[in-house]
Amino acid sequence: MRLILENTALIVIDVQQAFDEMERAGAKRNNPEAPARIADLLAAFRAARAPVIHIRHANTDPGSRFHPQATGYAVREDAREHPGEPVLVKHVNSAFIGTDLDTRLKGMGLSTLVIVGATTNHCVETTTRMAGNLGYDAILVADATWTFDRAGPDGRLHAAEDIHAMSLANLDGEFCRVFQARDVIEALARSGDAL
């Protein structure tokens, strides 16, 4: 498989201030450098003039940090869209549900999706699974996504790093291919070479 600029888009999922608010409130996360890697990928895609599509989560619950009237709904400054980059708003985990993402991608002739954002085991994983099922060549960037510690139904606490690693293990080879940001950036620089 080759990474071809004309067929490839960067999908940036839910890089919103709500996650920073959660961390400030004491939630523990992994991949603290993920926003910086996302910024690196944004710069690389923009330099290559490859499409970038931003996804925002809008929760309908007025008490949610992701409610459009809440401060957490806002995008992080380092992931803010540039003019001409579409922003699609979703209300569920998958960026394909309730949006025109699939129609938009097909209309642009895009078949390879480089997926980044938050959180690994929720909206990123759900969107990646659907991308694979819809026939896209999905590339999940491991160091450009993150998650938080989470308790299971038995009350046992699972570390963010373990949850992240399990999501990657579940997805890789079945729904997507997993790479690091530097791999994607290098492939963009030599578009057409094997990734």
CYANA upper distance limits for C-alpha pairs under 8 A (distance plus 0.5 A):
  1 MET  CA    194 ALA  CA      6.41
  1 MET  CA    195 LEU  CA      7.12
  2 ARG  CA    191 SER  CA      8.36
  2 ARG  CA    192 GLY  CA      6.01
  2 ARG  CA    193 ASP  CA      6.17
  2 ARG  CA    194 ALA  CA      4.92
  2 ARG  CA    195 LEU  CA      6.22
  3 LEU  CA      7 ASN  CA      8.31
  3 LEU  CA      8 THR  CA      7.59
  3 LEU  CA    112 THR  CA      8.14
  3 LEU  CA    187 ALA  CA      7.08
  3 LEU  CA    188 LEU  CA      7.66
  3 LEU  CA    191 SER  CA      6.35
  3 LEU  CA    192 GLY  CA      5.94
  3 LEU  CA    193 ASP  CA      7.03
  3 LEU  CA    194 ALA  CA      6.96
  3 LEU  CA    195 LEU  CA      6.62
  4 ILE  CA      8 THR  CA      6.74
  4 ILE  CA    188 LEU  CA      8.46
  4 ILE  CA    191 SER  CA      5.92
  4 ILE  CA    192 GLY  CA      5.54
  5 LEU  CA      9 ALA  CA      8.42
  5 LEU  CA     48 ALA  CA      8.19
  5 LEU  CA     50 ALA  CA      6.52
  5 LEU  CA    188 LEU  CA      7.60
  5 LEU  CA    191 SER  CA      6.62
  5 LEU  CA    192 GLY  CA      8.18
  6 GLU  CA     50 ALA  CA      7.61
  6 GLU  CA    109 GLY  CA      8.33
  6 GLU  CA    110 LEU  CA      7.69
  7 ASN  CA    109 GLY  CA      6.70
  7 ASN  CA    110 LEU  CA      4.79
  7 ASN  CA    111 SER  CA      5.90
  7 ASN  CA    112 THR  CA      6.39
  8 THR  CA     50 ALA  CA      7.34
  8 THR  CA     51 PRO  CA      7.59
  8 THR  CA    110 LEU  CA      6.09
  8 THR  CA    111 SER  CA      6.83
  8 THR  CA    112 THR  CA      5.09
  8 THR  CA    113 LEU  CA      6.31
  8 THR  CA    114 VAL  CA      7.82
  9 ALA  CA     50 ALA  CA      6.76
  9 ALA  CA     51 PRO  CA      5.29
  9 ALA  CA     52 VAL  CA      6.10
  9 ALA  CA     53 ILE  CA      7.69
  9 ALA  CA    110 LEU  CA      7.24
  9 ALA  CA    112 THR  CA      6.96
  9 ALA  CA    113 LEU  CA      5.68
  9 ALA  CA    114 VAL  CA      6.65
 10 LEU  CA     42 LEU  CA      8.21
 10 LEU  CA     45 PHE  CA      7.68
 10 LEU  CA     50 ALA  CA      8.31
 10 LEU  CA     51 PRO  CA      6.86
 10 LEU  CA     52 VAL  CA      5.23
 10 LEU  CA     53 ILE  CA      6.70
 10 LEU  CA    113 LEU  CA      6.48
 10 LEU  CA    114 VAL  CA      5.26
 10 LEU  CA    115 ILE  CA      6.63
 10 LEU  CA    116 VAL  CA      8.20
 11 ILE  CA     52 VAL  CA      6.62
 11 ILE  CA     53 ILE  CA      5.54
 11 ILE  CA     54 HIS  CA      6.48
 11 ILE  CA     55 ILE  CA      7.79
 11 ILE  CA    113 LEU  CA      7.08
 11 ILE  CA    114 VAL  CA      6.46
 11 ILE  CA    115 ILE  CA      5.41
 11 ILE  CA    116 VAL  CA      6.80
 12 VAL  CA     38 ILE  CA      8.45
 12 VAL  CA     52 VAL  CA      8.04
 12 VAL  CA     53 ILE  CA      6.79
 12 VAL  CA     54 HIS  CA      5.33
 12 VAL  CA     55 ILE  CA      6.44
 12 VAL  CA    115 ILE  CA      6.82
 12 VAL  CA    116 VAL  CA      5.69
 12 VAL  CA    117 GLY  CA      5.97
 13 ILE  CA     54 HIS  CA      6.76
 13 ILE  CA     55 ILE  CA      5.26
 13 ILE  CA     56 ARG  CA      7.01
 13 ILE  CA     95 ALA  CA      8.38
 13 ILE  CA    115 ILE  CA      7.99
 13 ILE  CA    116 VAL  CA      6.61
 13 ILE  CA    117 GLY  CA      4.99
 13 ILE  CA    118 ALA  CA      6.56
 13 ILE  CA    123 CYS  CA      7.83
 13 ILE  CA    124 VAL  CA      7.17
 14 ASP  CA     54 HIS  CA      8.31
 14 ASP  CA     55 ILE  CA      6.18
 14 ASP  CA     56 ARG  CA      5.31
 14 ASP  CA     57 HIS  CA      6.30
 14 ASP  CA     75 VAL  CA      8.16
 14 ASP  CA    117 GLY  CA      6.45
 14 ASP  CA    118 ALA  CA      6.21
 14 ASP  CA    119 THR  CA      8.34
 14 ASP  CA    123 CYS  CA      8.40
 15 VAL  CA     19 PHE  CA      8.33
 15 VAL  CA     35 PRO  CA      8.42
 15 VAL  CA     56 ARG  CA      7.98
 15 VAL  CA     75 VAL  CA      6.39
 15 VAL  CA     76 ARG  CA      6.60
 15 VAL  CA     79 ALA  CA      7.15
 15 VAL  CA    117 GLY  CA      6.15
 15 VAL  CA    118 ALA  CA      6.73
 16 GLN  CA     20 ASP  CA      8.20
 16 GLN  CA     56 ARG  CA      7.91
 16 GLN  CA     72 GLY  CA      6.85
 16 GLN  CA     73 TYR  CA      6.44
 16 GLN  CA     74 ALA  CA      6.05
 16 GLN  CA     75 VAL  CA      4.65
 16 GLN  CA     76 ARG  CA      5.75
 17 GLN  CA     21 GLU  CA      6.79
 17 GLN  CA     71 THR  CA      7.75
 17 GLN  CA     72 GLY  CA      5.00
 17 GLN  CA     73 TYR  CA      6.81
 17 GLN  CA     74 ALA  CA      6.21
 17 GLN  CA     75 VAL  CA      6.30
 17 GLN  CA     76 ARG  CA      5.99
 18 ALA  CA     22 MET  CA      6.69
 18 ALA  CA     65 ARG  CA      5.93
 18 ALA  CA     66 PHE  CA      6.73
 18 ALA  CA     71 THR  CA      7.80
 18 ALA  CA     72 GLY  CA      4.16
 18 ALA  CA     73 TYR  CA      6.66
 18 ALA  CA     74 ALA  CA      8.21
 19 PHE  CA     23 GLU  CA      6.76
 19 PHE  CA     72 GLY  CA      7.86
 20 ASP  CA     24 ARG  CA      6.69
 21 GLU  CA     25 ALA  CA      6.66
 21 GLU  CA     72 GLY  CA      7.34
 22 MET  CA     26 GLY  CA      7.07
 22 MET  CA     27 ALA  CA      6.05
 23 GLU  CA     27 ALA  CA      5.09
 23 GLU  CA     28 LYS  CA      6.73
 23 GLU  CA     29 ARG  CA      7.77
 27 ALA  CA    148 PHE  CA      7.07
 27 ALA  CA    149 ASP  CA      7.56
 28 LYS  CA    148 PHE  CA      5.93
 28 LYS  CA    149 ASP  CA      6.16
 28 LYS  CA    160 ALA  CA      7.64
 29 ARG  CA    146 TRP  CA      7.38
 29 ARG  CA    147 THR  CA      5.99
 29 ARG  CA    148 PHE  CA      4.59
 29 ARG  CA    149 ASP  CA      6.68
 29 ARG  CA    160 ALA  CA      5.99
 29 ARG  CA    161 GLU  CA      8.09
 30 ASN  CA    146 TRP  CA      6.23
 30 ASN  CA    147 THR  CA      6.57
 30 ASN  CA    148 PHE  CA      7.05
 30 ASN  CA    160 ALA  CA      5.98
 30 ASN  CA    161 GLU  CA      5.92
 30 ASN  CA    164 HIS  CA      8.35
 31 ASN  CA    143 ASP  CA      7.01
 31 ASN  CA    144 ALA  CA      8.25
 31 ASN  CA    145 THR  CA      7.65
 31 ASN  CA    146 TRP  CA      6.04
 31 ASN  CA    147 THR  CA      8.44
 31 ASN  CA    161 GLU  CA      8.38
 32 PRO  CA    146 TRP  CA      8.28
 33 GLU  CA     37 ARG  CA      6.92
 33 GLU  CA    143 ASP  CA      8.02
 33 GLU  CA    144 ALA  CA      8.18
 34 ALA  CA     38 ILE  CA      6.67
 34 ALA  CA    143 ASP  CA      6.07
 34 ALA  CA    144 ALA  CA      4.76
 34 ALA  CA    145 THR  CA      6.12
 34 ALA  CA    146 TRP  CA      7.14
 35 PRO  CA     39 ALA  CA      6.67
 35 PRO  CA     78 ASP  CA      7.86
 35 PRO  CA     79 ALA  CA      8.22
 35 PRO  CA    117 GLY  CA      8.49
 35 PRO  CA    144 ALA  CA      7.06
 35 PRO  CA    145 THR  CA      8.36
 36 ALA  CA     40 ASP  CA      6.72
 36 ALA  CA     78 ASP  CA      8.31
 36 ALA  CA    144 ALA  CA      8.36
 37 ARG  CA     41 LEU  CA      6.72
 37 ARG  CA    143 ASP  CA      7.33
 37 ARG  CA    144 ALA  CA      5.79
 37 ARG  CA    181 ALA  CA      6.82
 38 ILE  CA     42 LEU  CA      6.60
 38 ILE  CA     79 ALA  CA      7.73
 38 ILE  CA    116 VAL  CA      7.33
 38 ILE  CA    117 GLY  CA      7.96
 38 ILE  CA    144 ALA  CA      5.93
 38 ILE  CA    181 ALA  CA      8.44
 39 ALA  CA     43 ALA  CA      6.69
 39 ALA  CA     78 ASP  CA      6.53
 39 ALA  CA     79 ALA  CA      6.71
 40 ASP  CA     44 ALA  CA      6.73
 40 ASP  CA    181 ALA  CA      8.37
 41 LEU  CA     45 PHE  CA      6.56
 41 LEU  CA    181 ALA  CA      7.29
 41 LEU  CA    184 VAL  CA      8.39
 41 LEU  CA    185 ILE  CA      7.12
 42 LEU  CA     46 ARG  CA      6.52
 42 LEU  CA     52 VAL  CA      8.06
 42 LEU  CA     79 ALA  CA      8.13
 43 ALA  CA     47 ALA  CA      6.52
 44 ALA  CA     48 ALA  CA      6.65
 44 ALA  CA    185 ILE  CA      6.74
 44 ALA  CA    188 LEU  CA      7.89
 45 PHE  CA     49 ARG  CA      6.47
 45 PHE  CA     50 ALA  CA      5.61
 45 PHE  CA     51 PRO  CA      7.51
 45 PHE  CA     52 VAL  CA      7.62
 45 PHE  CA    188 LEU  CA      8.08
 46 ARG  CA     50 ALA  CA      6.60
 46 ARG  CA     51 PRO  CA      8.10
 46 ARG  CA     52 VAL  CA      8.20
 48 ALA  CA    188 LEU  CA      7.66
 48 ALA  CA    189 ALA  CA      8.26
 51 PRO  CA     85 GLU  CA      7.95
 52 VAL  CA     85 GLU  CA      6.38
 52 VAL  CA     86 PRO  CA      7.96
 53 ILE  CA     85 GLU  CA      6.42
 53 ILE  CA     86 PRO  CA      5.83
 53 ILE  CA     87 VAL  CA      6.72
 53 ILE  CA     88 LEU  CA      8.10
 54 HIS  CA     81 GLU  CA      7.49
 54 HIS  CA     85 GLU  CA      7.74
 54 HIS  CA     86 PRO  CA      6.63
 54 HIS  CA     87 VAL  CA      5.12
 54 HIS  CA     88 LEU  CA      6.70
 55 ILE  CA     87 VAL  CA      6.15
 55 ILE  CA     88 LEU  CA      5.40
 55 ILE  CA     89 VAL  CA      6.36
 55 ILE  CA     90 LYS  CA      7.62
 55 ILE  CA     95 ALA  CA      7.30
 56 ARG  CA     73 TYR  CA      8.38
 56 ARG  CA     75 VAL  CA      8.33
 56 ARG  CA     87 VAL  CA      7.50
 56 ARG  CA     88 LEU  CA      6.73
 56 ARG  CA     89 VAL  CA      5.34
 56 ARG  CA     90 LYS  CA      6.71
 57 HIS  CA     66 PHE  CA      6.91
 57 HIS  CA     73 TYR  CA      7.94
 57 HIS  CA     89 VAL  CA      6.40
 57 HIS  CA     90 LYS  CA      5.64
 57 HIS  CA     91 HIS  CA      6.33
 57 HIS  CA     92 VAL  CA      7.90
 58 ALA  CA     66 PHE  CA      5.94
 58 ALA  CA     67 HIS  CA      5.84
 58 ALA  CA     68 PRO  CA      6.23
 58 ALA  CA     73 TYR  CA      7.49
 58 ALA  CA     89 VAL  CA      7.00
 58 ALA  CA     90 LYS  CA      6.56
 58 ALA  CA     91 HIS  CA      5.73
 59 ASN  CA     64 SER  CA      6.90
 59 ASN  CA     65 ARG  CA      8.49
 59 ASN  CA     66 PHE  CA      5.71
 59 ASN  CA     67 HIS  CA      5.18
 59 ASN  CA     68 PRO  CA      7.70
 59 ASN  CA     91 HIS  CA      6.15
 59 ASN  CA     92 VAL  CA      8.31
 60 THR  CA     64 SER  CA      8.25
 60 THR  CA     67 HIS  CA      6.47
 60 THR  CA     91 HIS  CA      7.70
 61 ASP  CA     67 HIS  CA      6.85
 62 PRO  CA     67 HIS  CA      6.26
 62 PRO  CA     69 GLN  CA      8.34
 63 GLY  CA     67 HIS  CA      7.65
 64 SER  CA     70 ALA  CA      7.93
 65 ARG  CA     70 ALA  CA      6.20
 65 ARG  CA     71 THR  CA      7.52
 65 ARG  CA     72 GLY  CA      5.49
 65 ARG  CA     73 TYR  CA      7.03
 66 PHE  CA     70 ALA  CA      6.87
 66 PHE  CA     71 THR  CA      8.47
 66 PHE  CA     72 GLY  CA      6.07
 66 PHE  CA     73 TYR  CA      5.11
 67 HIS  CA     72 GLY  CA      8.12
 67 HIS  CA     73 TYR  CA      6.54
 68 PRO  CA     73 TYR  CA      5.94
 68 PRO  CA     74 ALA  CA      8.49
 69 GLN  CA     73 TYR  CA      7.70
 75 VAL  CA     79 ALA  CA      7.21
 75 VAL  CA     80 ARG  CA      6.59
 76 ARG  CA     80 ARG  CA      6.80
 81 GLU  CA     85 GLU  CA      6.39
 81 GLU  CA     86 PRO  CA      8.16
 81 GLU  CA     87 VAL  CA      8.03
 88 LEU  CA     95 ALA  CA      8.48
 88 LEU  CA     99 THR  CA      7.15
 88 LEU  CA    100 ASP  CA      8.39
 88 LEU  CA    101 LEU  CA      8.02
 89 VAL  CA     99 THR  CA      7.50
 90 LYS  CA     94 SER  CA      8.04
 90 LYS  CA     95 ALA  CA      6.52
 90 LYS  CA     97 ILE  CA      7.65
 90 LYS  CA     98 GLY  CA      6.83
 90 LYS  CA     99 THR  CA      6.92
 91 HIS  CA     98 GLY  CA      7.91
 92 VAL  CA     97 ILE  CA      7.56
 92 VAL  CA    123 CYS  CA      8.47
 93 ASN  CA    122 HIS  CA      6.85
 93 ASN  CA    123 CYS  CA      4.89
 93 ASN  CA    124 VAL  CA      8.39
 93 ASN  CA    126 THR  CA      6.65
 93 ASN  CA    127 THR  CA      7.64
 94 SER  CA    123 CYS  CA      6.21
 94 SER  CA    124 VAL  CA      8.22
 94 SER  CA    126 THR  CA      5.74
 94 SER  CA    127 THR  CA      5.03
 94 SER  CA    130 MET  CA      7.93
 95 ALA  CA     99 THR  CA      7.27
 95 ALA  CA    101 LEU  CA      7.47
 95 ALA  CA    123 CYS  CA      7.98
 95 ALA  CA    127 THR  CA      6.10
 96 PHE  CA    100 ASP  CA      7.60
 96 PHE  CA    101 LEU  CA      6.11
 96 PHE  CA    102 ASP  CA      6.76
 96 PHE  CA    127 THR  CA      7.25
 96 PHE  CA    130 MET  CA      7.85
100 ASP  CA    104 ARG  CA      6.34
101 LEU  CA    105 LEU  CA      6.54
102 ASP  CA    106 LYS  CA      6.66
103 THR  CA    107 GLY  CA      6.44
104 ARG  CA    108 MET  CA      6.74
105 LEU  CA    109 GLY  CA      6.76
105 LEU  CA    110 LEU  CA      5.72
105 LEU  CA    111 SER  CA      7.94
106 LYS  CA    110 LEU  CA      6.36
106 LYS  CA    111 SER  CA      7.98
111 SER  CA    135 GLY  CA      8.45
111 SER  CA    136 TYR  CA      5.69
111 SER  CA    137 ASP  CA      6.60
112 THR  CA    136 TYR  CA      6.29
112 THR  CA    137 ASP  CA      5.08
112 THR  CA    138 ALA  CA      6.35
112 THR  CA    139 ILE  CA      7.89
113 LEU  CA    131 ALA  CA      8.44
113 LEU  CA    136 TYR  CA      7.32
113 LEU  CA    137 ASP  CA      6.70
113 LEU  CA    138 ALA  CA      5.37
113 LEU  CA    139 ILE  CA      6.47
114 VAL  CA    138 ALA  CA      6.65
114 VAL  CA    139 ILE  CA      5.21
114 VAL  CA    140 LEU  CA      6.47
114 VAL  CA    141 VAL  CA      7.54
115 ILE  CA    124 VAL  CA      7.86
115 ILE  CA    128 THR  CA      7.76
115 ILE  CA    138 ALA  CA      7.61
115 ILE  CA    139 ILE  CA      6.53
115 ILE  CA    140 LEU  CA      5.43
115 ILE  CA    141 VAL  CA      6.76
116 VAL  CA    124 VAL  CA      7.57
116 VAL  CA    140 LEU  CA      6.99
116 VAL  CA    141 VAL  CA      6.36
116 VAL  CA    144 ALA  CA      5.90
116 VAL  CA    145 THR  CA      5.95
117 GLY  CA    124 VAL  CA      6.99
117 GLY  CA    144 ALA  CA      6.82
117 GLY  CA    145 THR  CA      5.23
117 GLY  CA    146 TRP  CA      7.59
118 ALA  CA    122 HIS  CA      8.05
118 ALA  CA    123 CYS  CA      7.09
118 ALA  CA    124 VAL  CA      6.43
118 ALA  CA    145 THR  CA      6.00
118 ALA  CA    146 TRP  CA      6.14
118 ALA  CA    147 THR  CA      7.04
119 THR  CA    123 CYS  CA      6.36
119 THR  CA    124 VAL  CA      6.23
119 THR  CA    125 GLU  CA      8.32
119 THR  CA    145 THR  CA      6.98
119 THR  CA    146 TRP  CA      5.89
119 THR  CA    147 THR  CA      5.26
119 THR  CA    148 PHE  CA      8.28
120 THR  CA    124 VAL  CA      5.51
120 THR  CA    125 GLU  CA      6.17
120 THR  CA    145 THR  CA      6.23
120 THR  CA    146 TRP  CA      5.79
120 THR  CA    147 THR  CA      5.89
120 THR  CA    164 HIS  CA      6.45
120 THR  CA    167 SER  CA      7.27
121 ASN  CA    125 GLU  CA      5.66
121 ASN  CA    126 THR  CA      8.09
121 ASN  CA    147 THR  CA      7.31
121 ASN  CA    163 ILE  CA      7.49
121 ASN  CA    164 HIS  CA      7.10
121 ASN  CA    167 SER  CA      6.25
122 HIS  CA    126 THR  CA      6.50
123 CYS  CA    127 THR  CA      6.41
124 VAL  CA    128 THR  CA      6.50
124 VAL  CA    145 THR  CA      8.33
125 GLU  CA    129 ARG  CA      6.54
125 GLU  CA    167 SER  CA      7.44
125 GLU  CA    171 LEU  CA      8.06
126 THR  CA    130 MET  CA      6.82
127 THR  CA    131 ALA  CA      6.55
128 THR  CA    132 GLY  CA      6.74
128 THR  CA    138 ALA  CA      7.08
128 THR  CA    140 LEU  CA      7.90
128 THR  CA    171 LEU  CA      8.31
128 THR  CA    175 PHE  CA      7.20
128 THR  CA    176 CYS  CA      7.44
129 ARG  CA    133 ASN  CA      6.71
129 ARG  CA    171 LEU  CA      7.67
129 ARG  CA    175 PHE  CA      5.88
129 ARG  CA    176 CYS  CA      8.15
130 MET  CA    134 LEU  CA      6.45
130 MET  CA    175 PHE  CA      8.49
131 ALA  CA    135 GLY  CA      6.94
131 ALA  CA    136 TYR  CA      5.83
131 ALA  CA    137 ASP  CA      8.06
131 ALA  CA    138 ALA  CA      6.77
131 ALA  CA    175 PHE  CA      7.97
132 GLY  CA    136 TYR  CA      5.83
132 GLY  CA    137 ASP  CA      7.06
132 GLY  CA    138 ALA  CA      6.56
132 GLY  CA    174 GLU  CA      8.29
132 GLY  CA    175 PHE  CA      5.01
132 GLY  CA    176 CYS  CA      6.65
133 ASN  CA    175 PHE  CA      7.45
137 ASP  CA    176 CYS  CA      7.16
138 ALA  CA    175 PHE  CA      7.54
138 ALA  CA    176 CYS  CA      5.15
138 ALA  CA    177 ARG  CA      6.90
139 ILE  CA    176 CYS  CA      5.96
139 ILE  CA    177 ARG  CA      5.40
139 ILE  CA    178 VAL  CA      6.27
139 ILE  CA    179 PHE  CA      7.45
140 LEU  CA    176 CYS  CA      7.04
140 LEU  CA    177 ARG  CA      6.67
140 LEU  CA    178 VAL  CA      5.36
140 LEU  CA    179 PHE  CA      6.86
141 VAL  CA    145 THR  CA      7.32
141 VAL  CA    178 VAL  CA      6.37
141 VAL  CA    179 PHE  CA      5.59
141 VAL  CA    180 GLN  CA      5.72
141 VAL  CA    181 ALA  CA      6.34
142 ALA  CA    168 LEU  CA      7.86
142 ALA  CA    178 VAL  CA      6.77
142 ALA  CA    179 PHE  CA      6.48
142 ALA  CA    180 GLN  CA      6.01
142 ALA  CA    181 ALA  CA      7.99
143 ASP  CA    180 GLN  CA      6.25
143 ASP  CA    181 ALA  CA      6.93
144 ALA  CA    180 GLN  CA      8.16
144 ALA  CA    181 ALA  CA      7.17
146 TRP  CA    160 ALA  CA      8.40
146 TRP  CA    164 HIS  CA      7.26
147 THR  CA    160 ALA  CA      6.11
147 THR  CA    161 GLU  CA      8.19
147 THR  CA    163 ILE  CA      7.97
147 THR  CA    164 HIS  CA      6.86
148 PHE  CA    159 ALA  CA      7.79
148 PHE  CA    160 ALA  CA      5.06
148 PHE  CA    161 GLU  CA      8.50
149 ASP  CA    157 LEU  CA      7.42
149 ASP  CA    158 HIS  CA      6.14
149 ASP  CA    159 ALA  CA      5.12
149 ASP  CA    160 ALA  CA      4.71
149 ASP  CA    161 GLU  CA      8.40
149 ASP  CA    163 ILE  CA      8.12
150 ARG  CA    157 LEU  CA      6.22
150 ARG  CA    158 HIS  CA      5.83
150 ARG  CA    159 ALA  CA      7.27
150 ARG  CA    160 ALA  CA      7.50
151 ALA  CA    155 GLY  CA      5.90
151 ALA  CA    156 ARG  CA      5.85
151 ALA  CA    157 LEU  CA      4.70
151 ALA  CA    158 HIS  CA      6.35
152 GLY  CA    156 ARG  CA      5.97
152 GLY  CA    157 LEU  CA      6.88
152 GLY  CA    158 HIS  CA      7.64
158 HIS  CA    162 ASP  CA      7.28
158 HIS  CA    163 ILE  CA      7.28
159 ALA  CA    163 ILE  CA      6.87
160 ALA  CA    164 HIS  CA      6.49
161 GLU  CA    165 ALA  CA      6.57
162 ASP  CA    166 MET  CA      6.62
163 ILE  CA    167 SER  CA      6.70
164 HIS  CA    168 LEU  CA      6.84
165 ALA  CA    169 ALA  CA      6.65
166 MET  CA    170 ASN  CA      6.54
167 SER  CA    171 LEU  CA      6.68
168 LEU  CA    172 ASP  CA      6.33
168 LEU  CA    178 VAL  CA      7.58
170 ASN  CA    174 GLU  CA      7.95
171 LEU  CA    175 PHE  CA      5.66
171 LEU  CA    176 CYS  CA      6.40
171 LEU  CA    177 ARG  CA      8.15
172 ASP  CA    176 CYS  CA      5.69
172 ASP  CA    177 ARG  CA      5.55
172 ASP  CA    178 VAL  CA      6.23
173 GLY  CA    177 ARG  CA      6.23
179 PHE  CA    183 ASP  CA      6.81
179 PHE  CA    184 VAL  CA      7.67
180 GLN  CA    184 VAL  CA      7.31
181 ALA  CA    185 ILE  CA      6.70
182 ARG  CA    186 GLU  CA      6.52
183 ASP  CA    187 ALA  CA      6.66
183 ASP  CA    195 LEU  CA      8.11
184 VAL  CA    188 LEU  CA      6.62
184 VAL  CA    195 LEU  CA      8.16
185 ILE  CA    189 ALA  CA      6.82
186 GLU  CA    190 ARG  CA      7.04
187 ALA  CA    191 SER  CA      6.21
187 ALA  CA    192 GLY  CA      8.30
187 ALA  CA    193 ASP  CA      7.13
187 ALA  CA    194 ALA  CA      7.99
187 ALA  CA    195 LEU  CA      6.67
